[in-house]
Amino acid sequence: MARASDSRSRSRAAAGPAVLPPSMRDRVPFLLYRAAEESHALANQMLADMALTARQAGILTMVTELEPMTQKALGEALRIDRTTMVALLDDLEDKGWVVRQRHPGDRRAFLVHPTDSGRAAKAAAVQILDEQQRRFLAPLTPAERRQLAVLLTRLHRRPAAGQ
């Protein structure tokens, strides 16, 4: 009996990814999560030529467009935990794309500033991410893309649970 079960498992594995049960594949939050994972992976793949990740591109965008920002504010805005943020900033600083300086009003905090080369890297990353978005949304018509953006914006702007 165990052999028949093992044989079925091997044939399912050889056939490709497991089919999801309806309780997962028909659940919108799960579909959003999977789509976000695929989009993030594509962004990371496309940004790899500049030795940049999607999260780092987000950091560069924030400090370039809203400069300067504290590490804590960046983490909260981008939902990146403190330890990960430090590692991401260390890498960006090693590349010469950001500098951290003590906050003049709070000696415990650091302000993150972009460098000139960081501004240039952000501009290049945005061009890559524009192409990433075009590729990722290619299966949708222009009208569907606009509708998706409107719906996701509405979900994103709703009050947090309990408010």
Phi and psi in degrees as a GROMACS rama.xvg file:
@    title "Ramachandran Plot"
@    xaxis  label "Phi"
@    yaxis  label "Psi"
@TYPE xy
-63.2653  -34.6985  ALA-2
-65.7163  -39.9609  ARG-3
-63.99  -41.3895  ALA-4
-64.4168  -44.0616  SER-5
-61.9028  -40.4568  ASP-6
-62.9203  -43.2593  SER-7
-64.3927  -40.8428  ARG-8
-62.1575  -43.5981  SER-9
-65.4077  -39.9873  ARG-10
-70.2949  -34.3881  SER-11
-66.2071  -41.8055  ARG-12
-64.8597  -39.1064  ALA-13
-68.8346  -28.1253  ALA-14
-74.2264  -15.1588  ALA-15
122.604  -165.754  GLY-16
-61.9471  148.573  PRO-17
-62.6231  143.737  ALA-18
-75.3788  132.673  VAL-19
-81.7112  146.159  LEU-20
-70.1593  155.411  PRO-21
-54.4401  -34.2169  PRO-22
-64.3094  -16.4347  SER-23
-103.102  -51.4972  MET-24
-67.9773  -19.2842  ARG-25
-101.054  5.4987  ASP-26
-94.9751  117.111  ARG-27
-57.2149  -46.4312  VAL-28
-58.3082  -36.4674  PRO-29
-65.8593  -42.0425  PHE-30
-64.3044  -39.4364  LEU-31
-62.6092  -43.4007  LEU-32
-60.6527  -47.6048  TYR-33
-64.0719  -41.3002  ARG-34
-63.5975  -41.4056  ALA-35
-63.6966  -41.2589  ALA-36
-59.8337  -45.0164  GLU-37
-65.2887  -42.0873  GLU-38
-63.6011  -43.642  SER-39
-63.2803  -42.9359  HIS-40
-62.9085  -42.4652  ALA-41
-64.3519  -42.233  LEU-42
-60.497  -47.4211  ALA-43
-60.8164  -40.988  ASN-44
-62.5483  -44.0229  GLN-45
-73.6529  -30.558  MET-46
-82.0044  -12.3884  LEU-47
-58.0183  -31.8545  ALA-48
-61.9113  -26.373  ASP-49
-97.7938  9.45711  MET-50
57.4502  45.1135  ALA-51
-131.808  147.596  LEU-52
-106.794  166.604  THR-53
-60.819  -39.6453  ALA-54
-63.0601  -41.9039  ARG-55
-67.1208  -35.993  GLN-56
-62.6128  -38.0293  ALA-57
-63.2275  -42.5275  GLY-58
-62.2801  -48.4714  ILE-59
-59.2614  -39.9627  LEU-60
-63.4525  -46.3639  THR-61
-61.7436  -49.3786  MET-62
-75.1145  -21.4823  VAL-63
-78.9731  -42.2937  THR-64
-89.6601  -23.7959  GLU-65
-125.054  22.1279  LEU-66
-55.4714  161.19  GLU-67
-78.7169  164.578  PRO-68
-135.225  149.929  MET-69
-77.203  157.014  THR-70
-56.7775  -41.0152  GLN-71
-63.2794  -45.2153  LYS-72
-63.5256  -39.8978  ALA-73
-61.1716  -47.295  LEU-74
-59.5418  -43.421  GLY-75
-66.6095  -44.2104  GLU-76
-64.3959  -39.1449  ALA-77
-99.311  -0.441828  LEU-78
56.6903  51.0644  ARG-79
-117.319  128.036  ILE-80
-66.183  159.392  ASP-81
-58.0629  -45.3873  ARG-82
-63.7786  -44.7973  THR-83
-65.0824  -40.7485  THR-84
-59.5029  -43.6966  MET-85
-59.961  -44.8026  VAL-86
-64.1346  -42.5154  ALA-87
-63.9911  -42.9955  LEU-88
-68.2903  -37.6206  LEU-89
-55.9759  -45.3215  ASP-90
-65.3641  -44.7706  ASP-91
-63.6562  -36.6766  LEU-92
-68.7767  -40.8571  GLU-93
-60.1139  -32.8194  ASP-94
-80.2195  -9.03481  LYS-95
81.3427  20.0363  GLY-96
-95.7922  -19.8256  TRP-97
-140.687  159.87  VAL-98
-131.306  145.713  VAL-99
-109.007  133.472  ARG-100
-130.908  146.888  GLN-101
-57.807  139.343  ARG-102
-70.7575  127.972  HIS-103
-64.1169  -25.8756  PRO-104
-98.3051  -6.04018  GLY-105
-151.04  99.3918  ASP-106
-62.0947  -16.6087  ARG-107
-82.3599  -16.4781  ARG-108
-105.366  153.167  ALA-109
-114.959  138.717  PHE-110
-95.5852  136.918  LEU-111
-103.849  123.027  VAL-112
-116.779  141.534  HIS-113
-79.3832  150.758  PRO-114
-94.0845  173.109  THR-115
-59.9068  -41.565  ASP-116
-69.6489  -28.834  SER-117
-66.7757  -38.8365  GLY-118
-64.0001  -40.2237  ARG-119
-66.7087  -41.2829  ALA-120
-63.7799  -39.8811  ALA-121
-61.8857  -43.6609  LYS-122
-61.4829  -42.8179  ALA-123
-65.4503  -40.4581  ALA-124
-63.6804  -40.7832  ALA-125
-62.2951  -39.4268  VAL-126
-62.2619  -43.3857  GLN-127
-63.6039  -42.9961  ILE-128
-69.5532  -28.6119  LEU-129
-62.4705  -43.5245  ASP-130
-67.7666  -38.4646  GLU-131
-59.645  -45.0217  GLN-132
-62.0982  -42.1087  GLN-133
-60.3765  -44.6497  ARG-134
-66.6374  -45.0404  ARG-135
-63.7188  -39.0795  PHE-136
-92.0651  5.72672  LEU-137
-52.705  -35.0389  ALA-138
-67.8624  -13.1262  PRO-139
-97.8768  148.76  LEU-140
-73.9635  163.308  THR-141
-55.94  -38.9626  PRO-142
-66.1849  -39.4192  ALA-143
-66.8032  -36.8502  GLU-144
-62.2762  -45.671  ARG-145
-62.8738  -43.2749  ARG-146
-62.9731  -43.7466  GLN-147
-59.7134  -44.5972  LEU-148
-61.5309  -41.9987  ALA-149
-63.8007  -46.0686  VAL-150
-66.0683  -43.9006  LEU-151
-66.3732  -37.3205  LEU-152
-63.3096  -41.1151  THR-153
-62.7385  -42.6786  ARG-154
-66.1846  -39.0739  LEU-155
-68.7592  -32.2792  HIS-156
-88.5347  -4.52154  ARG-157
-68.6189  154.491  ARG-158
-61.7839  149.625  PRO-159
-64.4975  156.393  ALA-160
-55.4157  135.465  ALA-161
90.9854  -0.742413  GLY-162
